[in-house]
Amino acid sequence: MKRLSSSLVAAATLCLTALPAFAEQIPLNRLSTYLQDLKTAQAAFTQISDDGTIMTGQLMLKRPWKIRFEYDQDDTLVLAEARAVAIFDPRGNPQPETYPLGKTPLKLILDRNIDLGRANMVVGHSYDGTSTSVLAQDPEHPEYGTIELVFTDNPVQLRQWVVRDEGGSATTVVLGELDGTVTLSNRLFDIGEEKQRRSR
């Protein structure tokens, strides 16, 4: 993937550092309610990979189980639907790499029912004076990795997440303003349809 200027890192984090400080840490029950109510959403994103590679694009989310990452730099596409994740790389095999969604930490925010108060799910809950961070894992399979979610308040909004896989590699996704009013077709997340499109 193409490497972009490091100035994008500063721009990506500006949405967090420039926000005014809020009074207190957001409780887990409020964060669970927010995520549970987030049925559809769309936002620009900046992705920072473990090796320092920076990519930008558009993210679309439709719970449960569906997410789409469209990248600006090339025709790379990441889709999740029906508990599977597919990575389409335009420079590789037209058939995508596929993984079970349940074996990735993203499952925790795409699940049908989200309860951050579930035993052993949240292993860290902190506040830095500006944002609340929650470090979560699959209670039944902590070996699958973790996801650190960063929220701001007034109103509550998801701003960033950091996924650490079972090997310890970290991928950071910094979100622009989430639009939770969008209507998204299921076809946007259809892995089979995307396979057919790319094989033509």
C-alpha positions in Angstrom: 0.0 0.0 0.0 1.2 3.5 -0.7 2.8 5.4 2.2 1.4 8.9 2.8 3.0 11.9 4.5 3.4 11.7 8.2 1.5 15.0 8.5 -1.6 13.0 8.0 -1.0 11.4 11.4 -1.2 14.8 13.0 -4.3 15.7 11.0 -5.9 12.4 12.0 -5.4 12.9 15.7 -6.4 16.6 15.6 -10.1 15.6 16.0 -9.2 14.2 19.4 -6.7 16.7 20.7 -8.6 19.8 19.6 -11.8 18.8 21.4 -12.7 20.6 24.6 -12.2 18.7 27.8 -15.3 17.2 29.4 -16.1 16.7 33.0 -15.9 12.9 33.5 -15.3 9.4 32.3 -18.3 8.0 30.3 -19.8 5.0 32.1 -19.8 1.6 30.4 -23.6 1.4 30.4 -23.9 4.6 28.4 -21.2 3.4 25.9 -23.0 0.1 25.5 -26.3 1.9 24.8 -24.6 4.2 22.3 -23.0 1.3 20.4 -26.2 -0.7 20.5 -28.2 2.2 19.0 -25.6 2.7 16.3 -27.4 0.7 13.6 -25.9 2.4 10.5 -23.0 4.9 10.2 -20.7 6.4 7.6 -17.5 8.4 8.1 -14.2 9.3 6.5 -11.3 7.4 8.2 -7.5 7.4 8.5 -5.9 4.0 9.1 -2.4 3.7 10.5 -0.9 0.3 10.3 1.6 -1.3 12.5 4.4 -0.7 10.0 3.5 3.0 9.8 1.6 2.8 6.5 -1.2 5.4 6.4 -4.3 5.0 4.3 -7.5 7.1 4.1 -11.0 6.2 2.9 -14.7 5.9 3.7 -16.1 3.5 6.3 -19.7 2.2 6.2 -21.2 0.2 9.1 -24.5 -1.6 9.4 -25.0 -3.6 12.5 -25.1 -6.5 13.0 -22.1 -8.0 11.4 -21.6 -5.6 8.4 -18.7 -3.1 7.8 -17.1 -1.8 4.6 -13.7 0.0 4.2 -13.2 1.7 0.9 -9.6 3.0 0.4 -8.8 6.2 -1.5 -5.3 5.1 -2.5 -6.3 2.1 -4.6 -9.1 -0.4 -5.2 -8.5 -2.3 -1.9 -11.7 -3.1 -0.2 -12.5 -4.8 3.2 -16.0 -6.2 3.7 -17.6 -8.0 6.6 -21.0 -9.7 6.4 -22.6 -12.8 7.8 -19.7 -13.3 10.3 -17.0 -13.4 7.6 -14.3 -10.8 6.7 -13.0 -10.5 3.1 -10.0 -8.5 2.0 -9.9 -7.6 -1.7 -6.4 -6.6 -2.9 -6.3 -5.3 -6.5 -2.7 -6.4 -6.9 -3.2 -10.0 -5.8 -5.6 -12.9 -6.4 -9.1 -11.7 -7.5 -10.4 -14.0 -4.8 -10.2 -12.3 -1.5 -8.5 -13.4 1.7 -11.3 -14.4 4.1 -11.4 -14.8 7.9 -14.1 -15.5 10.4 -15.3 -12.3 11.8 -15.7 -14.0 15.2 -11.9 -14.4 15.4 -11.3 -10.6 15.1 -11.8 -8.0 17.8 -14.1 -6.0 15.4 -16.8 -8.5 16.3 -17.2 -6.7 19.6 -18.7 -3.6 17.9 -20.5 -5.4 15.1 -22.2 -8.0 17.3 -26.0 -8.1 17.5 -26.0 -7.4 21.2 -23.3 -5.2 22.8 -22.8 -5.2 26.5 -19.5 -3.8 27.7 -20.5 -4.7 31.2 -20.3 -8.4 30.4 -17.8 -10.2 32.7 -14.2 -10.1 31.5 -15.0 -8.2 28.3 -13.6 -4.8 29.4 -10.0 -5.1 30.7 -9.4 -1.3 30.7 -11.6 1.8 31.2 -9.8 5.2 31.4 -10.3 8.9 30.9 -7.6 11.4 29.9 -9.5 14.6 30.5 -10.8 14.7 26.9 -11.8 11.2 25.9 -12.8 7.9 27.4 -11.0 4.8 26.3 -12.3 1.2 26.7 -10.0 -1.8 26.1 -12.1 -4.8 25.3 -11.7 -8.5 24.4 -13.8 -11.5 23.6 -14.3 -12.9 27.2 -14.4 -16.5 25.8 -11.4 -16.0 23.4 -9.0 -13.4 24.7 -6.4 -14.9 22.5 -8.1 -13.3 19.5 -6.8 -9.9 20.4 -8.2 -6.7 21.7 -9.9 -3.5 20.5 -9.4 -0.2 22.2 -12.3 2.2 21.6 -12.0 5.9 22.1 -15.1 8.0 22.7 -15.8 11.7 23.3 -18.9 13.0 25.1 -21.7 15.6 24.8 -23.0 13.7 22.8 -21.2 10.4 23.0 -19.4 9.6 19.7 -16.9 6.9 18.7 -13.7 8.7 17.5 -11.1 6.0 17.1 -10.2 2.4 17.6 -7.0 0.4 17.8 -7.2 -3.3 17.0 -4.4 -5.6 18.2 -4.5 -9.0 16.7 -3.4 -12.3 18.3 0.1 -11.6 17.1 0.3 -8.2 18.8 0.2 -6.1 15.6 -1.8 -2.9 16.0 -4.0 -1.1 13.4 -5.4 2.3 14.3 -8.5 3.7 12.7 -9.3 7.4 13.4 -12.8 8.4 12.4 -14.2 11.7 11.1 -17.7 12.8 12.1 -19.9 9.7 12.1 -23.2 10.1 10.2 -25.7 7.9 11.9 -28.6 8.9 9.7 -27.5 7.2 6.5 -29.4 4.4 4.7 -27.1 1.6 3.5 -28.0 -1.2 1.2 -27.1 -4.7 2.1 -25.5 -5.0 -1.3 -22.6 -2.7 -0.2 -21.5 -5.5 2.1 -22.2 -8.5 -0.2 -18.9 -10.4 -0.5 -20.3 -12.8 -3.2 -21.4 -9.9 -5.4 -18.0 -8.2 -5.0 -16.3 -11.4 -6.1 -18.4 -11.5 -9.2 -17.7 -7.9 -10.0 -14.0 -8.4 -9.8 -13.9 -11.6 -11.8 -15.6 -10.0 -14.9 
